[in-house]
Amino acid sequence: MKLTLVQGDITEQRVDAVVNAANSSLYGGGGVDGAIHRRGGPEILAECRELRAAQYGRGLPTGHAVATTAGRLPARWVIHTVGPVHSATEDRSHLLTACYRESLRVADTLGAGSVAFPAISTGIYGWPVDDAARIALETVRQAATDVTDVRFVLFDAAAYAVFEARL
């Protein structure tokens, strides 16, 4: 598997699947989630509403992943995963690990060869970037997957530098 770091906007990645650091509602929000929904257009939200009505009435659970169309993004699919909120008193790293593992599992079911990940849970969910980078890179490296091209798309230079040091 080829691992690449990119500093930039995940909504501009030309890959088979873009991973969305979604909130459990699947209806969009801030950060990566809001950017993907805005740039991808109403097709993504429409499929998210169908998912909520059909099987995720209470929302997508943390650590799970599900795919929709990518709408107007230059990707084929969006894989939505809900990262955990960081806690200083409870180890939730297994949930962050599950986000990456489950996203790759969904990518495999789609036949995706290339996937772009954000730094899941490092925004408003408060996960320290260094620990998030460690978990993300270890999980992806150890995953049994047919995905051959994984990109970590980091929004700013500071996150990029942390991931680069871990890579």
N, C-alpha and C positions, 0 to 999 in steps of 0.2 A: 504494500500500500504506500502510495505517495502522500506525504503530509506536507502541507504548505501553509505558511502564514501570510495573511494579506491585511494591510491596514486600509480600511475603507468602509464602504457602505455595502452591507450584505444584500441589499435589494438590487444591486447591480451585477451580482455574480451570475455568470453563464455556466450553470451546473444543472445536473438532472434534478436535484432536490436541495432546497434551502430549508434549514431548520429554524423554526420560529420559537423563541423563548416566550411562549404564550402564557397568558393567565388562564386559570381553570375555566373561565366562562367561554373561551374560544372566540369572543366577540371583539377582540382587539383591545388595545390599551395604550400604554406609553412605550417608550424605548423601541427595541427591536420589533416587538409585537405591533405597535402602532404604525411603524414605518412599513412593515410588510403589508399590513391591511390597506394602508393609504396607497402605496405604490401598486399593489397587486389588484386593487379594485374590488368591486362588489361581488365578483364571482367567488372569492375566497370566503367572504362573510356568509354568502348564501349557502355554501357547503358546510360551513361551521354550524349554521343554524340547523341544517338537516341532521348533522351529527348529534347536536344537543337534543333534538326532538326524537331521534331514533334510539340512541343508546347512551348518551351522556347527559341525561336530564339534570343531574346534580353537578355537572361540569366534568372536565377531564381531570382525573386524579394526578397528583404529583408523581413524577417519574414515569408516567405513561406517555405514549406517542401515537399520533394518528395523522393521516395524510389527507390533503385536499389538493385541488387544482392550485396552480400558481397564478392564475389569472393573468394579469399583464406583466408579471415579472419575467425576466429572461431565463427562467427555470421551468421545468415541467411540473414540479410538485412543490408544495410546502408541507413539511413534516412539523406538526405542532407538538411541542413537549412542554410540560409544566415543571419548572425547576423549583427546588425547595427554597424557602426563606432561610437564610443563615441563622443559626442559633449558637450563642456562646455557651449554653448549658446543655444542649442535646446534640449528639452526633447524627447529622442527617446526610453524611457523605454518601451513604448507600443510595439515597434518592437522587443525588446529583449524578452518580455513576449510572443509575438506571436511565436517566434522561439520554445519555449518550448511547448506551447499549440498545435501548428500545428504539431510538431514532435510526440506528444502523439496521436493526431488525426490520423496521418498516421499509427502509430504503431497499433492503434485499427483496422484500415481497413485491416492491414496485419494479424491480430490475434496474434500479439506479446505480450507475457506475461512479458518479461524482456527487459529493455532498458538501455543502458549505454550512459550517456551524458558527454561531456566535459564542461568546463567553457566557454560557447559561448561568443565571442567578447572580451575576456580578453587578448588575445595575441596582434597581430599587430593592431587590431581595437581599442585598448586602453581603454576598459571599466574597471573602477576600480573594483578590485576583490571583495571587500566587498559589493558594490552595486549589482554586478552581482550575487553574492551568495544569497543575499536577494531576488532578482527578481526570480532567478531560483528555490529556495526552496519554496517560496510562491506560485509561479505558479504551480509547480508540485503538491504540497499539495492540492491545490484548484481545480485541474483539474478533470473533469468528464471523467474518463478513465477506461478501463478494464485492463490496465497494472498493474501488482501486484508487480513487482520488478524493482525499479529504482536505478541505481548506478550513482553517480557523480564521474567520474574518473579524478582526478587532477594530473597533471604532476609533480608538485613539492611540497615540504613540506610546503612552504609558502601559497600556494593556499589551500592546504588541511587544514591547521590550520584555515584559514579564514572561509571555509565552515563548518568546525567542530564547530567553535564558533557560527555560525548562525543556525546550525542544532539543 
